[in-house]
Amino acid sequence: MPPTVYIGIPAMDENQFLPHTLQCIKRQDYAGDIHTYVCVNQPDWWHNDPDHAELCRRNAETLKFLEGEQSVTAIDRSTPGNGWQSKKKSGVGIARQTILDQILHNAQDNDIFVSMDADCHFSEHYISAIVEKLESAPKLSAINPPYYHCLTGNARTDRNILRYEIYMRTFMLNMLRIKSPFAFTAFGSAIACRTSTCRTLGNFGAQQAGEDFYFLQKIAKHGNILLYNEETVYPSARISHRVPFGTGQTVGETASCHPIFHPSFFDKVSDTYKIIDDIYQHDIHNELLDFIQADANENVWGQSRQNAATAEQFRKMFHQKCDGLRIFQFLRHLAQSTHYTDEKSLKDFFTASYPEFPFTDNFSFEHSPIETLTAIRDFLSETERKARFTHDSERKF
């Protein structure tokens, strides 16, 4: 019997997009069962706020629409009395966790959980490709499939989503270049894992955004994440103000809040990776190590040395402390203390890694044609796809 696939979709004001996503699920060629859980959610206090009256009405329409959908379980966290009661615990993170809790109540350990967003499309082979990968590698904990944002035709929206995606792809390619164990792309629509992994480690938490990052980081610390899949998920590029950061917020305002990190910043992380065994022997000072130590009340690395019986144990402890979040915070710290423009960082990245690409000196995120940004995005997308494949090929799952 093939494993049952459980798809989890948080939905808030998704009337326009959700039906198309559900159609994609219905067209899947997977031979096993597929069950979809949709959590229609919102803060409960919005029912008393005139500014949210229309959104509340559209959420009610979504619930009504889902009543007629087969193999779809609607979770009502939006009607009066059922919405989120706490402003701190509301939003997409708690919605994903609510879905996962209900799925795990019904699922077997050999089943598969696929995290999805309500505004995605994908081919009819998407689910079967994910299952095939997971079934072929027993030691594999999760898959972080490739993604590609579709453009809208609106110049401002497209410019911002292209800038955001270029930021995401340069970040990923640099993390792959330095062989970081935290090389993954944090999209809620690009995560699939075994339900046994979810039971052991999975907890999206109650973050209003970034829950996908913390979920993947938790898996990366304790398991293996596959980065390559033949099938791609295509999230929409659309305006959204439902989360404080992320794709929707980016395309609605500006992508400048996501700086292109200079490649030399990643080199500092790489240089630290190369001396992990030396840190096991004695204290060493460099920018990254001192940055992590600055927020601690104890000697971080000295304490780890005391608790590690072998160098291998120390390496694992090192990556528990110097994880994806701390690396990201370190990169932002460096970006704030230097004067590299995004254009300069991107140009230096291409010069160092892809000199064959015709990167122009007068490139500007704000003024260069959309076609230029698209060409850069598409080059990075294909390059990242190849790098993901190489990464997985070099590892034993």
KETI-21459 format. One record per residue: residue in one letter; z, y, x of N, C-alpha, C in turn. Coordinates in steps of 0.02 Angstrom, whole numbers, plus 50000, padded with zeros to 5 digits. Layout:
residues N
aZYXZYXZYX ...
//
This chain:
residues 397
m500004994050042500005000050000500005006350044 p499535010750033499535017050072500135021350051 p500375025350096500965029550080500795034550025 t501285036249986501205041649937501255048349973 v500815052849953500815059549982501115064449932 y501605068149954501925073349913501735080149941 i501425084249899501215090949919501685096049888 g501955100449929502415105549905502115112449909 i502125116049852501815122649848502305127649817 p502545132649854502925138049823502435142949789 a502615145349731502145149749694502525155649664 m502305161549683502565167649653501975172249640 d501825173449577501255177649558500595174749585 e500465168449569499905164849598499375162849547 n499345166349489498855164549438498145164449463 q497985169049507497295169749530497085164149578 f497555161549616497375156949670497575149749658 l498135148549625498405141749618497915136949585 p497565138649531497105133849501496585131149550 h496325135449593495825133149642496135128349692 t496755129749715497085125249761497205118449729 l497415118449666497525112049631496875108249622 q496315111749613495665108449609495495105049675 c495655108249730495545105149796495935098749802 i496545098749776496965092749779496665087249735 k496415089049676496125084049632495495080749661 r495155084449704494535081749733494645077449795 q495265076449815495405072549876495165065349869 d494895062649924494645055749924495165050749948 y495785052849953496315048449977496425042749927 a496505036649954496555030649912497245029749881 g497755032949910498425032249884498595037449832 d499215037449811499445042249760499605048949792 i499445054149754499615061049775500015064249719 h500605066749734501015070349686501125077349713 t501015082249670501085089249690501685092349655 y502085095849693502665099449667502545106949677 v502595110749623502495117949625503135121349603 c503425125349646504025129049629503835136249612 v503825137749547503685144549524504345148349528 n504365153549570505015156349586504995163949589 q505595166949580505695174049586506435175549581 p506665181349605507365183249593507495184249518 d508075182049496508225182449425508285189649401 w508515194049444508625201049423507975204649408 w507405201849429506765205049414506625205549339 h506945201249300506835201549227507115207949197 n507565211249232507845217549208507555223549244 d507025222449282506715227849321506015229149293 p505905234949263505245236349234504675235849285 d504815237249348504285236949399504035229849410 h504425224849390504225217849400504055214349334 a503995218149281503875215149215503225211249213 e502695213949242502045210449240502065204149283 l502395204449340502445198549382502835193049346 c503375194849312503755189949273503315186749220 r502905190749188502455188049137501955183249167 r501685185049225501185180649257501505174149281 n502125174449305502465168249324502565163749263 a502725166749206502795162749145502125159549126 e501575163049137500915160249124500765154449171 t500995155049233500895149649281501255143349258 l501875144049236502245138249211501895135149151 k501635139249107501265136749048500645132949070 f500285135649118499685132349145499855125549175 l500405125049210500585118849244500785113349196 e500955115049134501135110049085500565105049072 g499955107449080499385103049066499095099749128 e499415100549185499155097749247499465090849261 q499045085849268499285079149283499475078549357 s499955074149371500195072949439500465079249472 v500685084049430500985090149455501675090949423 t502175091849464502855093149440503015100449451 a503145103949396503315111149400504065111849406 i504285115649455504995117149464505095124349442 d505475125349390505575132049361506155135549394 r505985140249439506495144649467506275151849454 s506035153049392505795159749377505985162249307 t506065157849258506245160249192506965162849192 p507145167149143507815170149143508375164849149 g508805165949197509355161249210509195155949262 n508545154949276508345149949325508105152949391 g508015159549393507785162749454508325162949507 w508135165249566508615165549622509175170549604 q509785168349612510355172549594510575177049651 s510435175049713510645178949771510055182349803 k510125188749819509585192349853509475189749923 k510015187049954509945184450022509615177650022 k509725173749970509415167149966508895167149911 s508335170149926507775170449879507135170749919 g506595168349889505955168849922505675162149943 v505185162449988504775156550002505175151150039 g505655153150081506035148150118506445143650073 i506825146650028507235142749983506795139049933 a506205141849916505745138349871505485131949904 r505295132449968505065126350003505625121250008 q506235123550022506785118750028506945115549960 t506895119349906507005116649839506495111149824 i505875112449842505345107449833505495101149874 l505655102249938505765096549982506365092349959 d506895095549936507475091849911507275087249853 q506855089749808506655085649750506185080049771 i505745081549818505295076349843505685070749877 l506155072549919506535067549956506965063349909 h507125065849851507495061949802507075056149776 n506415057049777505965051949749505575047949801 a505495050749861505045047849910505375042249950 q504945037749976505155032650023505065035450095 d505385032150143505365034750211504665034450241 n504235030050216503555029550244503065034050208 d503305038150161502865042850127502765049050169 i502335053550145502125059350185502205065750144 f502495070650176502565077350146502065082150176 v501695085550133501195090550155501405097250127 s501565101950171501735108750150501085112650138 m501065116150083500455119650065500645126450035 d500175131150036500245137450000499785137349940 a499905141949894499545141949832498855145049836 d498665147649895498035151349901497595148349955 c497595141649960497205138350013496645134049983 h496135132850023495655127650005495505123450066 f495255117450053495145112550106494665107250077 s494375103250122493875098450100494215092550066 e493805088250036494065082350002494345077150050 h494245078050115494495073250164495155075450195 y495415081150175495995084050209496595079350210 i496795076750152497385072550148497275065950183 s496705062850174496575056350205496585056950281 a496335062650308496335063650381497045064250407 i497475067750370498175068450390498525061750390 v498435057950336498755051350331498515046750387 e497875046850400497605042550453497925044050520 k498015050350536498325052250599499045049850602 l499435051050550500135049150550500225041650551 e499795038050516499845030750513499645027450578 s499225030850617498985027850679499455028850738 a499965033050729500425034550784501145034450759 p501475028750765502155028150738502655033150767 k502545035350829503015040050861502885047250842 l502355048350803502175055150784502615057550726 s502905063450733503355066150681502995070550631 a502505074450655502185079450611501495081250638 i501115084450594500455087150612500455094550595 n500175098550640500095105650630499345107150630 p499015106150572498285106250570497985113050588 p497365113150611497015119450624496935123450559 y496855129950566496785134450509496215139450524 y495995142750471495475147850480495475152150417 h495635158650426495665163150368494955165250346 c494845164750282494215167150253494255174650244 l493715178050257493705185350249493545187250177 t493685193450161493645195750091493045200250076 g492775203450128492265208550116492545215550113 n493215216050108493545222450110493685224150183 a493415229750207493435231350279494145231750306 r494595235250271495275236050296495645229350297 t495595225650243495925219050240495655214450294 d494995214150302494695209750352494885211850423 r494905218350435495075220650502495795218450519 n496235219250471496935217350484497025209850492 i496695205850451496785198650457496475196150522 l495925199050543495615197050606496075198850664 r496375204650661496845206650713497435201850715 y497695200250658498255195650654498075188750681 e497485186350663497285179650685497145179650760 i496875185050787496775185550859497455185350895 y497945188850867498625188550894498885181350893 m498815177950836499075171150830498725166450879 r498075167250887497695162550929497805163851004 t497865170151024498025171451094498725168851111 f499185169551064499855166951075499835159351083 m499485155951039499445148651042499095146351105 l498545149551124498185147451183498605148451246 n498985153851248499425154851305499995149851308 m500265148151250500795143151249500525136251270 l499915134751250499605128551272499465128851347 r499245134651371499085135451442499685134051486 i500275136351466500875135351507501225128851490 k500915124951444501185118351425501885118851396 s501975123651352502615124451319502695119051265 p503285116051259503405111251205503425114651136 f503405121251135503435124851072502765128151056 a502225124751077501555127051059501375124250991 f501435128350940501225126650872501095133150835 t500755132650779500605138450738501015138250674 a501405143350663501865143450606501525146050543 f501195141550508500925143050442501195137850393 g501485140150338501745135550288501215131150258 s500585133150263500035129250236499735124450288 a500045124050347499775119850400500315115550431 i500685111950387501215107450410501175101050369 a501205095350403501265088850369501705084450411 c502145080550380502585076250419502815070350377 r503095065550410503385059850376504005062050336 t504105058950279504715060550241505335058350279 s505275053150320505845051050361506035056550410 t505545060150437505685065750481506045071250443 c505825072550382506155077650341506885075850327 r507005069450314507695067350300508135068250362 t507855066950420508245067350481508345074450505 l507805078450501507835085150532507655090750485 g507295089250432506985094450393507465098750354 n507385105150362507765109950323507415116650331 f507055118750280506705125150286507185130950289 g507785130150261508255135650261508085140650206 a508455146150206508385151150153508065157550177 q507685157250232507365163350257506855165850206 q506815172450200506305175450156505615174950187 a505585173750251504955172550286505135169350353 g504635166250385504755162950448505045156050442 e505125153550381505415146950371504975141550402 d504315142650403503855137750432503975137250508 f504105142950541504245142850612504875138850628 y505415140250593506045136750607505995129350592 f505605127550541505515120450524505145116850580 l504595119850604504205116750658504595116650723 q504975121850737505375121950798505885116350798 k506185115050740506675109750735506335102950750 i505745101950724505385095750738505185095350811 a504955100950840504735100950910505305099150957 k505925100850939506495099350982506665092050983 h506465088450931506695081550924506135076450914 g505515078750909504975074050896504315076450925 n503785073250903503115074750927502695077850872 i502375083450887501935086850839501215086250863 l500795083350821500075083050835499765089850817 l499335092350859499035098950847498315098650825 y497995092950835497285092550818497175088150757 n496745090450714496535086550656495805088350642 e495415083550621494705084950608494605089850551 e495085089850505495035094150446495435100550455 t495185105950425495485112550432495725115050364 v496275118750364496505122050303496285129350306 y496075132050249495805138850246496245143150200 p496745146450229497155151150188496745157350170 s496925160450115496575166550096496855172450136 a496445177450144496665183750175496765188650118 r497375189750098497505193950040498135197950049 i498185203250012498765207650015499345204449978 s499925204650009500535202249977501125206050005 h501585207949961502195211349983502805207249963 r502705200649955503255196349933503705194149989 v503475194850051503885192950109503895198750157 p504425199250199504485205050244504005204750302 f503725198950319503225198450371502815192250359 g502265191450397501825185750387501135187950369 t500705183250350500005184750339499905189850284 g500205188750225500095193250169500315200350183 q500895201050215501145207650232500695210950283 t500445206950330500005209650382499375212550353 v499035208950310498395211450285498495217250237 g499095217750208499215223350163499365229850198 e499605229450259499785235550294499415236050361 t499715233250413499395233650478499615227750520 a499195225850567499375220350611499685222850676 s499775229350683500045232050745500765229850758 c501105227250705501775224750714501765218050751 h501175215150763501105208950800500725210550864 p501065212550917500715214550978500385208651013 i499825209951045499515204951087499915204751153 f500245199251166500655198751225500215197851287 h500375201551339499985201251401500065194251432 p499525191451459499575184651487500085184051543 s500225189551579500715189251632501415187751605 f501545189551541502195188051512502295180451507 f501775177051487501815169751481501875166551550 d501595169751602501665167151669502395166951691 k502785171851667503505171951684503855165851653 v503645164051593503925158051561503705151851600 s503065151551618502805145851655503155145051722 d503275150551756503615150251821504325147451813 t504645148951756505315146351744505285138851729 y504785136751692504705129551679504655125551744 k504345128551794504235124951857504865123951897 i505395127651882506005127051921506595124251880 i506445120851826506985118151784507425113351825 d507115109151866507505104451906507935108051958 d507695113851982508095117752029508695120951994 i508595122951931509145125851893509685120651881 y509485114351878509975108951871510435108451931 q510195110851988510585110352050511035116352061 h510805122352042511205128252055510945134052013 d511335139352008511135145251970510545148752003 i510085150751961509495154451982509425160451935 h509205165951962509115171951921508375173751919 n508115174651859507465177851849507485181251780 e506955184451761506965188451699507115184351637 l506795178551631506895174451571507595171551569 l507815168651625508485165651627509025170851614 d508945176651643509445181951634509425184651563 f508835184751533508765187151463509155182551416 i509085176051426509455171251384510195171651398 q510385172351461511085172651479511425178851451 a511045184251444511345190751423511675190351355 d511445185951311511725185551244512265180251237 a512445176951293512915171451290513605173551315 n514115170251290514805171551312515025166951368 e514585162251386514745157451439514155156851486 n514245153551541513705152151588513265146751556 v512705148951526512285144351487512065138451529 w511805139851588511505134551628512045130551665 g512585133851683513135130151714513445125251665 q513525127351603513805122851551513335117051539 s512685118451538512195113051528512215108051585 r512295110651646512345106151704512945101451698 q513505104151675514095100051667514005094551615 n513615096051563513525091351508512955086451519 a512545087551571511965083251584512115078451641 a512045072051627512165067051679511565066151724 t510975067951700510365067151739509935073351732 a509435073951777508965079551773508565079251709 e508405073251685508035072651623508435075351564 q509075073751562509505076451509509535084051513 f509565086651574509595093951582508955097151557 r508375094051570507745096951545507755097551470 k508005092451436508045092751363508515098251341 m509085098951375509555104251358509255111151371 f508865111551425508545117851441508105120151383 h507695115651356507245117551303507605118551236 q508215115851230508615117451171508835124751173 k508985127151234509205134151242508605138851246 c508125137051287507525141151296506985138651248 d507105139651183506655136951132506115141951112 g505745140251062505185144551042505405151451020 l505975151850985506225158350963506415162651022 r506775159751070506995163751127506405165951170 i505905161651176505295163551212504955169451178 f504895169051112504585174451074504975180951083 q505635180551079506045186451087505975189351158 f505915185051207505815187251276505145190851283 l504625188051253503955191251255503975198051222 r504305198551166504365205151132504755210051176 h505275207651209505655211851254505215214551309 l504805210351338504355212651391503845217651363 a503585216251303503095220751273503375227651260 q504015227951241504325234351227504505238251290 s504545234851346504735238151408504135239551454 t503535238051430502925239451468502475243951426 h501905245651454501465250351419500765247451410 y500715240951404500065237851391499865239051319 t499255241451308498995241751241498765234751220 d498685233651156498425227251133497735225851161 e497335231151165496655230251192496675228251265 k497125231251304497205229651375497435222451383 s497925220451343498185213651348497645208551330 l497255210051279496735205451258496185205051311 k495985210751338495465210751390495695206851451 d496315207851473496565204251531496615196751518 f496765195051456496785187951437496095184851444 f495585188251418494905185651424494665185451497 t494825190751534494615190951604494905185251644 a495545183651630495885178351668495675171351645 s495565170451580495465163751554494755162251532 y494395167251508493725166151481493255171751503 p493125172251568492705177751593491995177351569 e491785171551543491105170951518490995174651452 f491545176351417491475179851353491295187151365 p490795189751330490585196751341491055201851309 f491645202551339492145207251312491985214251337 t491895218851291491685225651308492285230051327 d492175234651374492705239151397492945243851342 n492505245551296492685250351244492935247051180 f493145240751184493385237251124494005240651096 s494025241051029494585244050994494715240250930 f495345238250918495525234850856495385239350796 e495465245750805495395250350749494675252450737 h494265252850790493605255950782493005251250796 s493115245950831492555241350844492315238350778 p491665236650773491405233850711491765227350692 i491785226050627492075219750603491735213750635 e491085214350646490705208950677490965207250747 t491185212350783491465211250850492125207550847 l492565209650801493195206250792493085199050769 t492605198050725492455191350700492215186850757 a491795189550801491545185650857492115183550903 i492585188150915493165186550957493585181150923 r493725182150858494125177250821493795170450822 d493145170150810492795163650807492785160250875 f492705164050928492735161150995493425158251009 l493945162050992494625159651002494775153650958 s494515153550897494625148050852494345141550880 e493725141850903493415135850931493745133850997 t493935138651038494275137151101494955133951088 e495305136651038495955133751021495885126750994 r495375125550954495265118850928495175113750985 k494775115751035494675111351092495315110351132 a495705115751138496335115351175496845110951139 r496845111251073497285106851034497095099551046 f496445098151045496205091351055496415088851124 t496315093051175496505091251243497255089951249 h497645094351218498375093651218498585086851191 d498295084951134498485078551103498235072651143 s497645073351174497355067951213497775066351274 e498115071351301498515070451362499215067851348 r499395067251285500055064951268500025057951236 k500575054351238500605047651209501085047951150 f500805047251091501215047451030501365040351007 
//
